[in-house]
């Protein structure tokens, strides 16, 4: 199921393709109990609107969940970055990330993508991180 920039790019790529085929190609399909295909137009259009930065309400004056770009540090010290965020910068399972430590922030830099960092917090004039050369491993006789 495509979301974010990947969804918008696919919709633009498909252009004049029938709507049912666009929804199917973007992965907004489920299977009914009887085994037939169901196209999930509502989910597709909500994801497309969210990708374009438009938030809707659910009719009960409650905001539809939108990406907040906040997370919590786990007890193990780990930080989880969800699929909704990684897909916005086209990261796939197995892609590498370089973590750069700045003054009060972390920057996640996709190794397989352009070198522009994806800032966790927006700090200006953060000095470039120091490059540390790897230690040479001793050659065993």
C-alpha positions in Angstrom: 0.0 0.0 0.0 1.6 3.2 -1.1 1.6 6.4 1.0 3.1 9.8 1.1 5.3 11.0 -1.8 5.4 7.5 -3.3 1.6 7.5 -3.6 1.5 10.9 -5.2 4.2 10.0 -7.7 2.4 6.8 -8.7 -0.9 8.6 -9.2 0.8 11.2 -11.4 2.5 8.5 -13.3 -0.7 6.6 -14.0 -2.4 9.8 -15.3 -5.6 9.0 -17.3 -5.7 5.3 -16.1 -9.2 4.4 -14.8 -9.6 5.1 -11.1 -10.2 1.5 -10.2 -6.9 0.5 -11.7 -5.1 3.4 -9.9 -6.6 2.3 -6.5 -5.6 -1.3 -7.2 -2.1 -0.5 -8.4 -1.4 1.6 -5.3 -2.4 -1.3 -3.1 -5.7 -0.2 -1.7 -7.4 -3.6 -2.2 -8.7 -6.1 0.3 -10.4 -9.5 0.0 -13.9 -10.1 1.2 -14.9 -13.2 3.2 -16.2 -14.7 0.0 -12.8 -14.2 -1.7 -13.7 -11.3 -4.0 -11.7 -8.2 -4.4 -12.8 -5.0 -2.7 -11.3 -1.6 -3.7 -10.8 0.7 -0.7 -11.5 4.0 -2.3 -11.9 5.9 1.0 -8.6 4.8 2.4 -7.0 5.6 -0.9 -8.4 9.1 -1.1 -7.6 9.8 2.6 -4.0 8.7 2.1 -3.7 10.8 -1.0 -5.1 13.9 0.9 -2.7 13.2 3.8 0.2 13.0 1.3 -0.8 16.4 0.0 -0.9 17.8 3.6 -4.7 18.0 3.9 -6.3 16.8 7.1 -10.0 16.0 7.3 -12.2 15.5 10.4 -14.1 12.3 10.9 -17.5 14.0 11.3 -17.5 14.0 15.1 -15.2 17.0 15.4 -12.2 14.7 16.1 -9.2 15.1 13.9 -8.2 12.2 11.7 -4.8 10.9 12.8 -2.0 12.8 11.1 1.7 12.3 11.3 3.2 14.1 14.3 6.9 13.4 13.9 7.2 12.6 17.5 8.3 9.3 19.2 9.5 8.1 22.5 12.8 6.5 23.5 12.2 2.8 24.5 13.5 1.3 27.7 16.3 -0.3 25.7 17.3 3.1 24.3 15.9 2.4 20.9 13.9 4.9 18.9 11.3 3.6 16.4 10.6 5.5 13.1 7.4 4.2 11.6 6.7 3.3 8.1 4.6 6.4 7.5 7.7 8.5 8.0 10.3 6.3 6.2 8.0 5.9 3.1 7.9 9.7 2.8 11.6 9.6 2.0 11.3 6.4 -0.1 13.1 4.1 2.4 12.6 0.4 1.8 13.3 -2.5 4.2 17.0 -3.1 4.3 18.0 0.5 3.3 20.7 2.0 5.5 20.6 5.1 7.6 23.5 7.1 8.9 22.7 8.8 12.3 24.4 12.2 12.7 24.4 13.8 16.2 24.1 17.6 16.1 23.7 20.2 18.9 20.5 19.0 20.5 19.2 16.9 17.5 19.7 13.8 15.5 19.7 13.7 11.7 18.8 10.5 9.8 20.6 10.4 6.5 19.5 7.7 4.0 22.6 6.0 2.7 21.0 4.9 -0.5 19.3 8.3 -1.1 20.5 11.9 -1.7 22.9 13.2 0.9 20.5 15.8 2.3 19.8 14.8 5.9 16.3 14.4 7.2 16.3 16.4 10.4 14.5 15.0 13.4 14.4 18.6 14.8 14.8 21.7 12.8 17.9 23.4 14.0 19.8 25.9 11.8 23.5 26.3 11.6 24.3 22.9 13.0 28.0 22.3 12.5 29.0 19.4 10.3 29.8 16.2 12.2 33.4 15.3 12.6 34.6 12.5 10.3 36.3 9.7 12.2 38.6 7.3 10.2 38.1 3.6 11.0 40.8 1.8 12.9 42.9 -0.6 10.9 42.5 -4.2 12.0 45.8 -5.9 12.8 46.7 -8.5 10.2 47.0 -11.9 11.8 50.2 -14.0 10.9 
